[in-house]
Structure formats: C-alpha cells, structure tokens
Amino acid sequence: MLRRVRLLRSPIDELTITGSCWSRLLARALPKNPPAPSPIKSTPFITLIPTLHVASVEFYDKVLDYMVRAVQERENVVILLEGICDTEESEAQQMGEYFSIARNEELKAAMLQKADQNTLYDDETVKTICEELAVNYEVLLKQQATVRLQECYLKPKMAALVGSYLRNGADLNMSEVKAILAEEGNGSGGTFFPFSHLGANPAVRQSRERKVARAAQLRCVEWIQRGCEGEVILPWGFYHAEGIKHNIFATNAHDETVVFLESDDKLCRLPFGITKELLA
C-alpha cells in the first residue's frame, strides 16, 4: 500500500478551458558570481507542470513520459511533490516507501499493475478521497476507464518509474498548516477546520507556494555552484502555478547570485480531459 497524502481541491471552470500550460524557468548565475569551472555551461532549470487531482489517463501518461525522459537524459533531476502529510514522520515514511519501490522490481511491477487496474485503494478509501477533493464518486466510477484520481494513478506510477527522484519535503505538513491557521485565528485548540476548505485559505496557499518555490530555487543554486546541469520538476496543482512562478521571480530584485528567467520555448499545453460533472 502506497502512503497517501492529501491534495487541495480547486474550482473546475477555468481548468476545462485553459488546460495545463507547462513552463520552464532558467537559472542564470550573475556575472560577478560565476559558477565553478566546468566543461559545460551550467544552466539548471525548473519545469512547472500544472496538474489536477483528477484527470484523464492520457494527461497523466504525458506527464509520466516527460519525467521518465528527463531522468534518462539528465544526471541531476529532482521532482518536488505536492501533498500535505500529517507529520514530518509520515513524510519520512512516505519517502522510504518511494525508495523501496524504486529499488525493487517486484514492487515496481505491482505498483504499475495496481495503477493500470485501478486497485491501489479499496472502494471506501477512494470514496474518502473523493469526499476530501469534492469529486463526484459515481461519475468517476462511470469514467474510470479513461479518468482517474491522481492518488490512484499518477502517484503510484511516479513511485514505480521515477521513485528515486521524488522528494516530498517541499510542501507543508499538517503541523505547519495548523500553526498558520492558529496564527490567523482560523484554527486553534480543538477547533475543527475542514480539510477541503484549506485550498481557499490565502495564508496556507501562499505559504505552500513560497516553500516549494524556495526549495526549487535552492536546488538550482546548488547546481550552479557545482557547475553542473540539473532540472527541478514541479508537478503541482493548476491554481498554484502562477503563485509559484511569482515567488521564484520575486527574488530576482534582491538576489545577488542567481537570476531566474522564463524560457521563450513553449513546452506544451495539454487538456486535463475531464468534465465539470466530475466535481461534486
């Protein structure tokens, strides 16, 4: 069983029109801070892939294909995951599961089979995920041949195909979320705050976007200092994409070592392949 994390739901209207527009942010060392001597020009980059917690198998397969090619073509690749774990301990346990799957061919095959056959979780767990994300369970059942939950398809296949490159520490955990809510007066003591409503909380959303943006930047800075190439892949929710980019670009005004620029190359634009009735 692959340890499950929680994602945050988003409105659907814009998603069905815009789709997933991938972008690439290039990290460049400023002239007064050249990288270490290297036979290659060091230009690490961040690839931002807007995702959704429920999407077509075709969409998820395109994301997986890109990740597999990336780890085959580049020596340094890190995939920073979206998903709120309950505690730091559960984060560590989940990473242990990813690495175990990556090192074991039988576990890899089992994950791929369960993802293809949609048997990773039992019906009750799938219903719980749908309730958390406001996905219409009955509609999902009717469309399961072509549409899947991210937790039931993309995540297990990522664990099997690129598990060694996954990192889950770039998102908040529930302790950090509760601290933010308590500071705002939106949650303290035993006050119940529905998980599905966290996506509408600006402080939580902005904190998540700042944290993952900083984690991606620091990885690129490390590679520049080492004089090597590298790619950080961010398969994060559609409505986080602009916030993450904003946080990355915001450091350009005061960072004296590295500047981040958006590539002119258009990577791709993919439809999520879902209909509005999927969201309850």
C-alpha positions in Angstrom: 0.0 0.0 0.0 1.4 3.4 -1.0 1.1 6.0 1.7 -1.5 8.6 0.7 -1.2 12.3 1.1 -3.8 15.0 0.7 -4.2 17.4 -2.1 -6.4 20.5 -2.1 -9.3 20.9 -4.5 -9.8 23.8 -6.9 -12.7 25.2 -9.0 -13.1 23.5 -12.4 -14.4 26.1 -14.8 -11.1 27.6 -15.8 -9.4 24.2 -15.9 -11.5 22.8 -18.7 -10.8 25.8 -20.8 -7.1 26.5 -20.2 -5.7 23.1 -19.5 -2.2 22.5 -18.4 0.4 25.0 -19.8 3.9 23.9 -18.9 6.6 26.4 -18.4 10.4 26.4 -17.9 12.3 28.8 -15.6 16.0 29.1 -16.3 18.5 29.8 -13.5 21.4 32.0 -14.6 24.4 32.9 -12.5 25.1 36.7 -12.3 28.4 37.8 -13.9 30.1 38.7 -10.6 29.3 35.2 -9.2 30.4 32.8 -11.9 29.9 29.0 -11.3 32.7 26.6 -10.6 34.9 25.7 -13.6 33.1 23.2 -15.8 33.4 21.9 -19.3 29.7 22.6 -19.8 27.7 25.8 -19.4 25.6 25.4 -16.2 22.0 26.4 -16.7 19.8 24.5 -14.4 16.1 25.0 -14.8 12.7 24.4 -13.2 9.9 22.8 -15.2 6.5 23.7 -13.8 3.7 21.2 -14.8 0.2 22.3 -13.6 -1.7 19.1 -12.6 -5.1 18.2 -11.2 -6.2 15.8 -8.6 -8.5 14.1 -11.1 -7.6 13.9 -14.8 -7.5 11.7 -17.8 -5.2 8.8 -18.0 -3.9 10.3 -21.3 -2.9 13.5 -19.4 -1.2 11.6 -16.6 0.7 9.4 -19.1 2.1 12.5 -20.9 3.4 13.8 -17.5 4.9 10.4 -16.7 6.5 10.2 -20.2 8.2 13.6 -19.6 9.5 12.6 -16.2 10.9 9.3 -17.5 12.7 11.1 -20.4 14.1 13.7 -18.0 15.7 11.2 -15.7 17.1 9.3 -18.7 18.6 12.4 -20.3 19.9 14.3 -17.3 22.2 13.3 -14.5 20.6 15.7 -11.9 16.8 15.6 -11.7 14.6 16.2 -8.6 10.8 16.0 -8.6 9.2 18.1 -5.8 5.9 16.7 -4.9 2.7 18.4 -3.9 0.8 16.8 -1.0 0.3 17.6 2.7 1.5 14.9 5.0 0.2 14.7 8.6 3.6 14.9 10.3 7.3 15.0 9.5 7.4 11.3 10.5 4.8 10.5 7.8 6.9 12.4 5.3 9.9 10.3 6.1 7.8 7.1 5.9 6.4 8.1 2.5 9.9 8.7 1.2 11.0 5.4 2.5 8.2 3.8 0.5 9.2 5.6 -2.7 12.8 4.5 -2.4 11.8 0.9 -1.6 9.6 0.7 -4.6 12.4 2.3 -6.8 14.9 -0.4 -5.7 12.6 -3.4 -6.0 11.4 -4.7 -9.4 8.6 -6.7 -8.0 7.2 -3.7 -6.1 7.6 -1.6 -9.3 5.6 -4.1 -11.3 2.9 -4.3 -8.5 2.5 -0.5 -8.4 2.2 -0.3 -12.2 -0.4 -3.1 -12.3 -2.4 -1.6 -9.5 -2.4 1.7 -11.2 -3.5 0.2 -14.5 -6.2 -1.9 -12.9 -7.3 0.8 -10.5 -6.8 -1.4 -7.5 -4.4 0.5 -5.4 -7.1 1.5 -2.9 -10.4 -0.1 -1.9 -13.7 1.5 -2.7 -14.1 3.1 0.8 -10.7 4.8 0.5 -11.5 6.1 -3.0 -14.8 7.4 -1.7 -12.9 9.2 1.1 -10.5 10.8 -1.3 -13.4 11.9 -3.5 -15.1 13.5 -0.5 -11.9 15.3 0.5 -11.5 16.7 -3.0 -15.2 17.2 -3.9 -15.0 14.7 -6.7 -18.3 13.0 -7.7 -17.6 9.4 -6.9 -20.4 8.0 -9.0 -19.4 10.0 -12.1 -15.8 8.9 -11.5 -16.8 5.2 -11.5 -18.6 5.6 -14.8 -15.5 7.3 -16.4 -12.8 5.2 -14.7 -11.7 3.6 -17.9 -10.3 7.0 -19.1 -10.3 9.2 -15.9 -8.5 8.6 -12.6 -7.7 10.2 -9.3 -4.1 11.3 -9.1 -3.6 9.3 -6.0 -4.7 6.1 -7.7 -2.8 6.5 -11.0 -0.2 9.2 -11.3 1.4 8.9 -7.8 1.9 5.1 -7.9 3.3 5.2 -11.4 5.7 8.0 -10.4 6.8 5.9 -7.5 7.4 2.9 -9.8 9.0 4.8 -12.7 10.9 7.7 -11.1 10.7 6.9 -7.4 14.4 7.7 -6.7 13.9 11.2 -7.9 10.9 12.1 -5.8 11.0 14.5 -2.8 8.1 15.3 -0.6 9.6 17.9 1.8 8.8 21.0 -0.3 5.1 21.1 0.8 3.7 21.9 4.2 2.8 19.3 6.7 -0.4 19.5 8.8 1.6 20.8 11.8 2.7 23.8 9.7 -0.8 24.2 8.4 -2.3 24.3 11.9 0.3 26.8 13.0 -0.6 29.1 10.2 -4.3 28.8 10.9 -3.8 29.4 14.6 -1.8 32.5 13.9 -4.6 33.8 11.8 -7.2 32.9 14.4 -8.8 30.4 11.9 -7.9 27.4 13.9 -6.7 26.8 17.4 -7.0 24.2 20.1 -9.7 21.7 19.2 -11.3 23.8 16.5 -12.2 21.7 13.5 -11.3 23.2 10.1 -12.5 21.1 7.2 -9.5 19.9 5.1 -11.3 20.5 1.8 -11.6 24.2 2.7 -7.8 24.8 3.1 -7.4 25.5 -0.6 -9.4 28.7 -0.1 -7.2 29.9 2.7 -4.8 32.5 1.3 -2.2 32.2 4.0 -1.9 28.4 3.6 -1.9 28.6 -0.1 0.8 31.3 -0.2 2.9 29.5 2.4 2.9 26.4 0.3 3.8 28.3 -2.9 6.6 30.1 -1.1 8.1 26.9 0.3 8.1 24.9 -2.9 9.4 27.9 -4.9 12.3 28.3 -2.4 13.1 24.6 -2.4 13.3 24.6 -6.2 15.5 27.7 -6.3 17.9 26.4 -3.7 18.4 23.2 -5.7 19.2 25.2 -8.9 21.6 27.5 -6.9 23.4 24.4 -5.6 23.9 23.0 -9.2 25.1 26.4 -10.4 27.7 26.5 -7.6 28.8 23.0 -8.6 29.0 24.0 -12.2 26.6 21.3 -13.4 23.3 20.9 -15.2 20.0 19.9 -13.5 16.2 20.1 -13.6 13.7 20.5 -10.9 10.2 19.3 -11.9 7.2 20.7 -10.1 4.0 18.7 -10.8 1.8 21.0 -8.8 -1.8 22.0 -8.8 -3.1 24.2 -11.6 -4.0 27.1 -9.3 -0.6 27.1 -7.6 1.3 27.6 -10.9 1.2 31.4 -11.1 1.9 31.8 -7.4 5.0 29.6 -7.6 6.3 31.5 -10.6 5.7 34.8 -8.8 7.7 33.7 -5.8 10.6 32.5 -7.9 10.7 35.7 -9.9 10.3 37.9 -6.8 13.8 37.0 -5.6 15.4 38.5 -8.8 15.2 42.0 -7.4 17.4 41.3 -4.4 19.3 38.1 -5.1 23.0 38.9 -6.0 24.0 35.4 -7.1 21.3 33.9 -9.4 18.5 35.2 -11.5 15.5 33.2 -12.9 14.1 33.9 -16.3 11.2 32.2 -18.1 12.2 30.4 -21.3 10.7 31.6 -24.5 10.2 27.9 -25.5 6.6 26.7 -25.2 6.9 23.2 -23.8 3.3 22.0 -24.3 -0.3 22.7 -23.5 -2.5 19.7 -22.6 -6.2 19.4 -21.7 -6.9 17.7 -18.4 -9.5 15.6 -20.2 -12.3 16.0 -17.6 -15.9 17.2 -17.5 -17.5 19.6 -15.0 -19.8 16.9 -13.5 -16.8 15.2 -12.0 -16.7 17.7 -9.3 -19.4 17.3 -6.7 
